[in-house]
Amino acid sequence: MRPYFALIAWIATVDAWQERALPSSLLGHSSFGQRGCNPAALPLHSYASKTSRAAFVCQMNAADARLTREKMGLAAGRSAAEVATGLNAAEWQREVLSARSSGVNAVRVRHILVQSEELAVQLRQQLKEGASFEELAKAVSSCAATRGKGGEVGWVGVDDDFLDETLPRELRVACLASKPGDVLQQSSALGIHLLRIEDVFQTLQVSTIPRKKKLPGSGVSPRPLVELLSSRGGNADASAPSLAYAMDSMGCQMNTADAERMEGQLQAMGFSKATDPKKAQVIVLNTCSIRDHAEQKVYSYLGPHAARKQKGEDLAIVVAGCVAQQEGEALLRRVPEIDLVMGPQYANRIGDLLEGVFNGNQVVATAPTHIMEDVTQPQRQSTVCAWVNVIYGCNERCSYCVVPTTRGAEQSRPRESIRAEIEELVANGYREVTLLGQNIDAWGRDLTPKQTFAELLRDMAGVEGLDRMRFVTSHPRYMSERVVAAVADMPALCEMFHVPFQSGDDEVLRNMERGYTAKRYKQIVDQIRARLPDAAITADAIVGFPGETEEQFQNTLKLMEEVKFDQLNTAAYSPRPHTPAALWKNQVSEEEKMDRLQRINRLAAAHALERRQRYIGRVEEVLVEGRNTRYPSQVKGRNRQGCPIYFDGDSELLTGKLVPVKITEAQSYSLVGEQAGEPY
């Protein structure tokens, strides 16, 4: 299907998904149709005629976006000086939440109506423990209009007066002030309502700059990509190649998951994945800014694609991810060939943002927003293992870390959405899922009522048919014995914990603002090994943090000797924008950082090899993920502790199977073995 028609089909699919319960107050809303797009140029029938789209309407006004940026401060890139002076974390969270909520026009709601407050309290507790809202609504709700639909009300706006007999206005106001995943208990003349917020519908606050100037240096005026799309319409040569995209993602697992979501959107729009990036019409670079080296890679990557644009080729260049969020409009000034700058919170809205690009605009989307549930499927890189986001952002204020300013404040996904995604993955044949979060133990603390990550683990690990579940990343401040107990109790949960310690010195940890001591960290390790002695414990560490002395570095090595990690990810400290530590005067020299990095890596490798000796002679359950590309006669997989294992086998027969493997050789970061039983 060509993108010109596939884009129409994609929008129609989204329309159908929503139109069963559109809030009438949004019909004809003044913000609808102000997309920065010309429906006559690209006649997508739903642009103006259907306002029921899950993909939000964008207010593309540069002045408004600048006001939003000034109002938000940090969320759009607060100055380094402001951050360094110690912005209060609670104040920052309030600012982000306020900005996220400011554009909410409607929410998707389910409700249960009862007449007894005692019953309402009991139901709310059952919901907190993982009971099905739909089943409870069918069983006990006294609302005749919604009981048969599992309490589904649909999309609700404040001015939807026709809903007064179901959800009075004061309840609708309360719902619009809430977040996805919240369960509210509210009273009205009708009785006591339990209201679950399933999703939000909001106007995106993005900045658009019409491309009126020629590119500097070349004198080329890029033509709107809508003309290219139109040229591939019904009268186009059938032999003409379809339009394609190229995706390059760097950084953490969260970026990998975001890239999968963006690819799913692009393919739903009709774009195919390019076999040669030089021939793609949409170039997406999903960026990482955790270290300066990763950030600099962005500009070297962009060079060849910018050169294509300078020559007059038709393509859209998209910079997504953390560098995009960090730099915002500054990226357009540095590389004017870029068409779209989008923060990670917009990963599942790339289709909407590209509409502005196709019509000849440069678009910047970095303002805070609620992250919506996807209406398209991620294009997953594996058919065996899948990433599942459970919480976005991070509320910690570590003095060295750029994540809160690039990924924003925490937003927990609703439990029901997480479970639905896992159930669908299992139904599609996936055998392992990894729950993702920058600070995964914080899941649920921003929901109403509060929930715990241990509760979520037990619920998700109980999904029928799921063989394995992992989770990353845990913060020592929030890691609890309840999480360890859940891993010990639930067969699907793998015996693996990734808990970064960053430094083994208490003074350095205080300067990092990590919120724990080396002693506390070792207590966590003891708790894990007391309950799960064979569990793998992996971690992250930073060397050369500002002011770190040789003695303090030795304390890190001492902690490593006491713990002996199965794997340790290490990095030399890298000053990052908008972080207090970047402005400190007591920076450690690059030479000293590199020396310490080499020493810590040698010790980490020795410990990893030592830890892997325990597997020799054992038969391990290996989930085969595919062929070993270096040695095609071998397949690769992982045991429950997450250690890569290689053995001879046919990847076509074994991929996706659990295979007993006898371990014959241990290396620092992998194992080698031989098949010891039938796959299953």
C-alpha positions in Angstrom: 0.0 0.0 0.0 1.4 3.4 -1.0 1.9 5.9 1.9 -0.5 8.4 0.2 -3.4 6.0 0.7 -2.0 4.2 3.7 -1.9 7.5 5.6 -5.6 7.8 5.0 -6.2 4.3 6.1 -4.1 4.8 9.2 -6.1 7.9 10.2 -9.4 6.1 9.4 -8.3 3.3 11.7 -7.6 5.7 14.5 -10.9 7.4 13.8 -12.8 4.2 14.1 -11.0 3.4 17.4 -12.3 6.6 18.9 -15.6 7.6 17.3 -17.8 5.3 19.4 -17.5 7.7 22.4 -16.4 11.1 21.2 -17.1 13.9 23.7 -19.6 16.2 22.0 -18.1 19.2 23.5 -15.1 18.7 21.3 -17.0 18.7 18.0 -16.2 22.0 16.3 -13.7 22.9 19.1 -11.8 25.9 18.0 -8.4 24.1 18.2 -9.5 21.4 15.8 -8.4 21.9 12.2 -5.5 24.2 13.3 -2.9 21.5 12.5 -0.5 23.6 10.5 -1.7 21.4 7.6 -3.6 22.2 4.4 -6.3 19.6 3.8 -6.5 20.7 0.2 -2.9 19.9 -0.4 -3.1 16.4 1.2 -6.8 15.5 1.1 -6.9 13.3 4.2 -10.6 13.1 4.8 -10.4 13.1 8.6 -8.3 16.2 9.0 -11.2 18.6 9.5 -14.3 16.4 9.2 -13.5 13.9 12.0 -12.4 15.2 15.3 -12.6 11.8 17.0 -8.9 11.1 16.4 -6.8 9.5 19.1 -3.9 11.4 17.5 -4.4 14.8 19.0 -4.9 18.0 17.2 -1.7 20.1 17.3 -1.8 23.8 18.0 1.2 24.8 15.8 1.9 28.3 16.8 5.5 29.4 17.5 4.6 32.3 19.8 2.3 30.1 21.9 5.0 27.5 22.1 7.5 30.0 23.3 5.2 31.1 26.0 4.7 27.5 27.1 8.5 27.1 27.2 8.9 30.2 29.3 6.1 29.1 31.6 7.4 25.6 32.0 11.1 26.4 32.4 12.8 23.1 33.2 10.5 20.8 31.3 11.4 22.6 28.1 15.0 23.1 29.2 15.6 25.2 32.3 18.9 26.9 32.3 21.9 25.2 33.9 22.2 28.0 36.5 18.6 27.5 37.6 19.1 23.8 38.0 22.5 24.3 39.7 20.9 26.5 42.4 18.8 23.6 43.5 15.4 23.6 42.0 13.0 22.0 44.5 12.0 18.6 43.2 8.4 19.0 44.4 8.1 22.3 42.7 9.5 20.9 39.4 7.0 18.0 39.6 4.1 20.4 40.1 5.3 22.5 37.1 5.5 19.4 34.8 2.1 18.1 36.0 0.5 21.5 35.5 1.9 21.8 32.0 0.8 18.2 31.1 -2.7 18.8 32.3 -3.1 22.3 30.7 -4.0 20.9 27.3 -6.3 18.1 28.3 -9.7 18.4 26.6 -11.2 15.1 27.4 -10.6 11.8 29.2 -11.7 8.3 28.6 -13.5 6.9 31.7 -15.0 3.8 33.1 -17.1 4.0 36.3 -18.9 1.9 38.9 -21.9 3.4 40.7 -22.8 2.1 44.1 -25.0 3.5 47.0 -22.8 2.4 49.9 -19.5 4.1 50.8 -18.5 0.9 52.6 -18.9 -1.0 49.3 -17.0 1.7 47.4 -14.1 1.4 49.8 -14.0 -2.4 49.4 -14.2 -2.2 45.6 -11.4 0.4 45.5 -9.2 -1.9 47.6 -9.9 -4.8 45.3 -9.0 -2.7 42.3 -5.7 -1.7 44.0 -5.0 -5.4 44.4 -5.5 -6.0 40.7 -9.2 -6.9 40.3 -10.8 -6.3 36.9 -12.6 -3.0 36.8 -14.8 -4.3 34.0 -15.9 -7.4 35.9 -16.6 -5.5 39.1 -18.7 -3.0 37.1 -20.7 -5.8 35.5 -21.3 -7.4 38.9 -22.2 -4.6 41.2 -22.6 -1.2 39.4 -26.1 0.3 39.6 -25.6 2.3 36.4 -27.9 0.7 33.9 -26.3 2.7 31.0 -22.8 1.4 31.5 -23.0 -1.8 33.6 -23.4 -4.1 30.6 -20.3 -2.5 29.0 -18.1 -3.0 32.0 -18.6 0.5 33.2 -17.4 2.1 30.0 -18.5 5.7 29.6 -16.1 6.6 26.8 -14.6 10.0 26.1 -15.8 12.7 28.4 -15.5 16.5 28.2 -16.5 19.0 30.8 -19.4 20.5 28.7 -20.9 17.1 27.8 -24.2 17.9 29.5 -25.9 14.8 27.9 -23.9 12.8 30.4 -25.4 14.5 33.4 -27.5 11.4 34.2 -24.4 9.2 34.2 -21.5 11.5 35.2 -22.6 14.9 36.6 -20.5 17.9 35.6 -18.6 18.1 38.9 -17.4 14.5 38.3 -16.3 15.4 34.8 -14.3 18.3 36.1 -12.6 16.0 38.6 -11.8 13.4 35.9 -10.1 16.0 33.6 -7.8 17.0 36.5 -6.6 13.4 36.8 -4.0 11.2 35.1 -4.3 7.9 33.2 -4.4 5.1 35.7 -6.0 7.1 38.5 -9.1 5.6 40.3 -11.2 8.3 42.0 -13.9 7.9 44.5 -16.5 10.8 44.1 -20.0 11.4 45.3 -22.9 12.9 43.5 -26.7 13.0 43.8 -26.7 9.6 41.9 -24.6 7.9 44.5 -20.9 7.0 45.0 -18.8 6.7 41.8 -15.5 4.9 41.3 -14.0 6.5 38.2 -11.0 5.0 36.4 -9.1 7.3 34.0 -8.0 5.2 31.0 -6.6 7.8 28.7 -6.4 11.5 28.0 -7.2 13.6 24.9 -5.2 16.8 24.7 -4.0 19.5 22.4 -0.4 19.1 21.7 1.7 22.2 22.3 4.3 22.3 19.5 6.1 25.0 17.7 6.1 25.2 13.9 8.3 27.3 11.6 7.2 27.5 7.9 10.1 26.7 5.6 10.3 29.9 3.7 14.1 30.4 3.6 16.6 28.6 1.4 19.0 26.3 3.1 22.2 28.2 3.9 25.1 27.4 1.6 23.2 25.6 -1.1 20.4 28.0 -2.0 18.0 25.0 -2.1 14.4 25.5 -1.0 13.1 22.1 0.3 9.7 21.3 -1.2 6.9 20.1 1.1 6.9 16.4 1.3 3.2 16.4 0.7 4.0 17.0 -3.0 6.1 13.8 -3.0 3.2 12.0 -1.4 0.8 13.3 -3.9 3.0 12.3 -6.8 2.8 8.7 -5.5 -1.0 8.9 -5.6 -3.5 7.1 -7.8 -2.0 8.3 -11.2 1.6 7.3 -10.2 3.6 4.7 -12.1 2.8 1.4 -10.4 6.5 0.5 -10.7 7.6 3.5 -8.7 9.3 2.5 -5.5 7.3 2.9 -2.3 8.4 5.5 0.2 10.7 4.3 2.9 12.1 5.3 6.3 15.4 4.6 8.1 15.6 4.4 11.9 18.8 4.6 13.9 18.5 4.3 17.6 21.2 4.7 20.2 21.3 4.5 24.0 19.2 2.6 26.6 16.4 0.0 26.4 13.9 2.8 26.8 15.2 4.3 23.5 14.9 0.9 21.9 11.3 0.6 23.0 10.6 4.1 21.8 12.1 3.3 18.4 9.9 0.3 18.1 6.8 2.4 18.7 7.9 5.0 16.1 8.6 2.3 13.6 5.1 0.9 14.2 3.6 4.3 13.5 5.6 4.8 10.3 4.7 1.4 9.0 1.0 2.0 9.8 1.3 5.1 7.7 2.5 3.0 4.7 6.2 3.6 4.9 8.4 0.6 4.5 11.8 0.1 6.2 14.6 1.1 3.8 17.2 -1.4 3.0 19.6 1.5 2.2 19.2 4.6 4.5 20.5 6.8 1.6 17.3 6.1 -0.3 14.9 6.7 2.6 12.5 9.7 2.5 12.1 9.8 6.3 15.2 9.7 8.4 14.8 9.2 12.1 17.6 9.4 14.6 16.6 8.4 18.1 19.2 10.0 20.3 20.9 9.6 23.7 22.4 12.3 25.8 23.6 10.4 28.8 27.2 11.1 27.9 28.8 13.7 25.7 30.2 11.1 23.3 26.7 9.9 22.5 25.5 13.4 21.9 28.3 14.2 19.5 27.5 11.1 17.5 24.2 12.8 16.6 25.9 15.5 14.6 28.2 13.2 12.8 25.3 11.0 11.9 23.2 13.9 10.5 26.0 15.1 8.1 25.3 12.8 5.2 21.5 13.2 5.4 21.9 17.0 5.6 24.1 16.8 2.5 21.3 15.0 0.7 18.9 17.8 1.5 21.4 20.4 0.4 21.4 18.7 -3.0 17.7 19.1 -3.3 16.6 15.5 -2.4 13.1 15.0 -1.0 13.4 13.8 2.6 12.3 14.6 6.1 15.0 14.5 8.8 13.7 13.7 12.3 15.8 14.0 15.5 14.0 12.3 18.4 14.9 11.2 21.9 16.9 12.8 24.7 19.2 15.1 22.7 16.1 16.5 20.9 14.5 17.2 24.2 17.7 18.7 25.6 18.4 21.0 22.7 15.0 21.8 21.3 14.9 24.6 18.8 18.7 25.1 19.1 19.1 21.9 16.9 17.3 23.7 14.0 19.8 26.6 14.3 22.7 24.3 14.3 21.5 21.9 11.6 18.8 23.8 9.6 18.2 20.8 7.4 16.3 19.1 10.3 12.6 19.0 9.9 11.3 17.6 13.2 12.7 17.8 16.7 10.7 15.6 19.2 11.3 14.6 22.8 10.8 11.0 23.9 7.4 11.7 25.3 6.2 12.1 21.7 7.4 8.7 20.4 3.9 7.4 19.8 2.8 10.7 18.1 5.4 10.8 15.3 2.6 10.4 12.7 0.8 13.5 13.8 4.0 15.6 14.0 5.0 14.5 10.5 1.8 15.9 9.1 3.2 19.4 9.8 6.5 18.5 8.3 4.9 17.1 5.1 3.2 20.5 4.6 6.5 22.4 4.6 7.1 23.2 8.3 9.9 22.7 10.8 8.3 21.3 13.9 9.6 21.3 17.5 7.8 19.1 20.1 9.4 19.2 23.5 6.7 20.5 25.9 5.4 18.2 28.6 2.5 16.0 27.7 0.7 13.0 29.0 2.0 9.9 27.2 -1.0 8.3 25.5 -1.5 4.6 24.9 -0.6 3.6 21.4 -3.3 2.9 18.8 -0.7 1.3 16.5 1.5 -1.7 17.2 5.2 -1.3 17.8 7.5 -2.8 15.2 9.3 -5.1 17.6 12.9 -6.2 16.9 12.3 -9.7 18.2 9.6 -12.3 17.9 10.6 -13.9 21.2 11.3 -11.2 23.7 9.6 -7.8 24.1 10.0 -4.6 26.0 7.0 -3.3 27.9 7.1 0.3 29.3 5.5 0.5 32.8 6.7 4.0 33.9 8.1 7.0 32.0 10.4 9.7 33.3 12.2 10.0 36.7 11.6 12.3 39.7 15.1 11.8 41.2 17.5 14.8 41.1 20.8 13.0 40.9 23.4 15.8 40.5 25.0 14.3 37.4 22.0 13.0 35.5 20.2 14.5 32.6 17.3 12.0 32.5 14.7 14.2 34.5 15.2 17.1 32.1 15.0 14.9 29.0 12.4 12.3 29.9 10.4 14.4 32.3 8.6 13.6 35.6 7.4 10.1 36.3 4.2 8.9 34.7 3.1 5.4 35.6 1.2 3.5 33.0 -2.2 2.1 34.1 -2.0 -1.5 35.4 -4.7 -2.5 33.0 -2.9 -1.2 29.9 0.3 -3.0 30.9 -1.5 -6.3 31.5 -3.4 -5.9 28.2 -0.1 -5.4 26.3 1.5 -8.5 27.9 -1.6 -10.6 27.3 -1.5 -9.6 23.6 2.3 -10.4 23.4 1.7 -13.9 24.9 -1.1 -14.5 22.5 1.2 -13.5 19.6 3.8 -16.1 20.7 6.2 -14.0 22.8 7.8 -16.0 25.7 9.6 -13.2 27.6 8.8 -9.6 28.4 11.1 -7.1 30.2 9.3 -4.3 32.1 11.0 -1.0 31.6 11.3 2.1 33.7 14.0 4.6 34.4 13.2 4.1 38.1 11.0 1.1 37.9 10.4 0.7 41.6 8.7 4.0 41.6 5.8 2.6 39.6 2.4 3.5 41.1 3.5 6.2 43.5 2.1 8.9 41.3 -1.2 7.1 40.8 -4.4 7.6 42.8 -4.6 5.5 45.0 -0.9 4.8 45.3 0.2 1.3 44.2 3.5 -0.6 44.6 5.8 -2.1 42.0 5.8 -5.4 44.0 2.0 -5.6 43.5 2.4 -5.0 39.8 5.1 -7.7 39.5 2.9 -10.3 41.1 -0.1 -9.3 38.8 1.9 -9.2 35.6 3.9 -12.4 36.3 0.6 -14.2 36.7 -0.4 -13.7 33.1 -1.3 -17.1 31.8 1.1 -18.5 29.2 4.0 -16.1 30.1 7.3 -18.0 30.5 9.6 -15.3 31.7 9.6 -11.8 33.0 12.4 -9.4 33.8 12.5 -5.8 34.9 15.0 -2.8 34.8 16.1 -0.5 36.3 15.8 -0.6 40.2 16.9 2.4 42.4 18.5 1.4 45.7 16.5 4.0 47.5 13.2 2.3 46.6 14.3 -1.4 46.2 12.3 -3.3 48.7 12.1 -6.8 50.2 8.6 -7.1 48.7 10.1 -7.0 45.2 12.6 -9.7 46.2 9.8 -11.8 47.6 7.8 -11.4 44.4 10.7 -12.7 42.3 11.1 -15.7 44.7 7.4 -16.5 44.7 6.4 -16.1 41.0 7.7 -18.7 38.6 7.7 -16.4 35.6 10.0 -13.8 37.3 13.6 -14.4 36.5 16.2 -14.4 39.2 18.0 -11.2 38.0 18.3 -7.8 39.6 19.8 -4.7 38.0 20.5 -2.2 40.8 23.0 0.6 40.0 25.2 1.6 42.9 27.3 4.3 41.0 29.9 4.7 43.8 31.1 2.8 46.8 31.9 5.9 48.8 29.3 7.6 51.0 30.6 11.2 50.4 30.5 10.7 46.7 27.0 9.2 46.9 25.9 12.3 48.9 27.4 14.6 46.3 25.6 12.6 43.6 22.4 13.0 45.7 21.6 9.3 45.4 19.9 9.0 48.8 21.6 5.8 50.2 24.9 4.7 51.6 27.3 1.9 50.6 26.1 0.0 53.7 22.5 0.2 52.6 23.4 -1.0 49.1 25.1 -4.0 50.6 22.0 -4.7 52.7 20.0 -4.9 49.5 22.5 -7.4 48.1 22.3 -9.5 51.2 18.5 -9.5 51.1 18.6 -10.8 47.5 21.1 -13.5 48.1 19.5 -14.6 51.3 16.2 -15.3 49.5 17.7 -16.1 46.0 21.3 -17.3 46.4 21.7 -18.0 42.6 20.3 -14.7 41.5 22.3 -12.5 39.1 23.0 -9.0 40.4 24.2 -6.4 37.9 24.8 -2.7 38.3 26.2 0.5 37.0 29.1 2.6 38.3 30.6 6.0 37.5 34.3 6.8 38.0 35.8 10.3 38.1 32.8 12.1 39.5 33.8 15.6 40.5 35.9 15.7 43.6 36.4 11.9 43.7 39.7 11.1 45.3 41.8 7.9 44.8 40.8 6.8 48.3 37.1 7.2 47.4 37.6 5.3 44.1 39.2 2.5 46.1 36.0 2.4 48.2 34.2 1.6 44.9 36.6 -1.2 44.2 36.1 -2.5 47.8 32.3 -2.6 47.4 32.8 -4.6 44.1 35.1 -7.1 45.9 32.4 -7.6 48.6 29.5 -8.0 46.1 31.1 -9.5 43.0 28.6 -8.5 40.4 27.6 -10.8 37.6 28.0 -7.8 35.3 28.9 -4.2 35.8 28.3 -1.4 33.3 30.9 1.4 33.8 31.4 4.9 32.6 33.7 7.8 33.2 31.8 10.8 34.5 30.7 13.1 31.6 29.4 16.6 32.4 25.9 17.0 31.1 23.8 20.2 30.4 21.3 21.3 33.1 23.0 19.3 35.9 24.6 20.8 39.0 27.7 18.6 38.9 28.6 20.0 35.4 29.3 23.4 36.9 31.5 22.3 39.8 35.1 23.4 39.8 36.6 20.2 41.2 36.4 18.2 37.9 38.7 15.1 37.7 41.1 15.1 34.8 40.4 13.0 31.7 43.6 11.1 32.2 42.7 10.2 35.8 39.2 9.2 34.7 40.5 6.9 31.9 43.0 5.3 34.3 40.2 4.5 36.8 37.9 3.3 34.1 40.5 0.8 32.9 41.1 -0.4 36.5 37.4 -0.8 37.3 36.8 -2.6 34.0 39.6 -5.1 34.7 38.1 -5.9 38.1 34.6 -6.1 36.8 35.6 -8.6 34.1 37.4 -10.8 36.6 34.4 -10.8 38.9 32.1 -11.6 35.9 34.3 -14.6 34.9 34.4 -15.8 38.5 30.6 -15.6 38.9 30.1 -17.6 35.7 32.2 -20.5 36.9 29.2 -21.7 38.9 27.4 -22.6 35.7 30.0 -25.1 34.4 28.6 -28.6 34.4 25.0 -27.4 35.1 22.1 -27.8 32.7 20.6 -24.4 32.1 17.2 -23.5 30.6 18.0 -21.3 27.6 15.4 -19.2 25.7 16.8 -19.2 22.2 16.6 -15.7 20.6 18.2 -16.4 17.2 21.3 -17.2 15.3 24.8 -16.3 16.5 25.8 -13.9 13.7 29.5 -14.5 14.3 29.2 -18.3 14.1 26.1 -19.2 12.1 26.2 -22.8 13.2 25.4 -21.6 16.7 22.3 -20.2 18.3 22.2 -17.6 21.1 19.9 -17.2 24.0 19.9 -16.4 27.7 19.3 -18.3 30.9 17.0 -17.1 33.6 19.8 -15.0 35.1 20.2 -13.2 31.8 23.6 -14.5 30.9 24.1 -15.0 27.1 24.6 -18.6 26.1 25.8 -20.0 22.8 25.5 -23.6 21.5 25.3 -25.5 18.2 21.9 -25.6 16.8 19.5 -24.8 14.0 18.1 -21.3 14.6 15.0 -21.9 12.4 14.1 -24.9 14.6 15.1 -23.5 18.0 14.3 -19.8 17.9 11.6 -19.1 20.5 12.1 -22.5 22.2 13.3 -23.2 25.7 16.2 -25.6 25.5 18.1 -27.5 28.2 21.8 -26.7 27.7 24.8 -28.2 29.5 27.4 -25.5 30.2 30.9 -26.5 29.1 32.8 -23.2 29.1 32.6 -19.9 30.9 33.8 -16.6 29.6 33.6 -13.2 31.2 30.3 -12.1 29.7 28.9 -15.3 28.2 28.7 -19.1 28.4 29.1 -21.9 25.9 27.3 -25.2 26.1 25.7 -28.1 24.3 22.1 -29.1 23.9 21.1 -31.5 26.7 17.5 -32.2 26.0 14.5 -31.6 23.7 13.3 -28.1 23.2 9.9 -27.0 24.4 
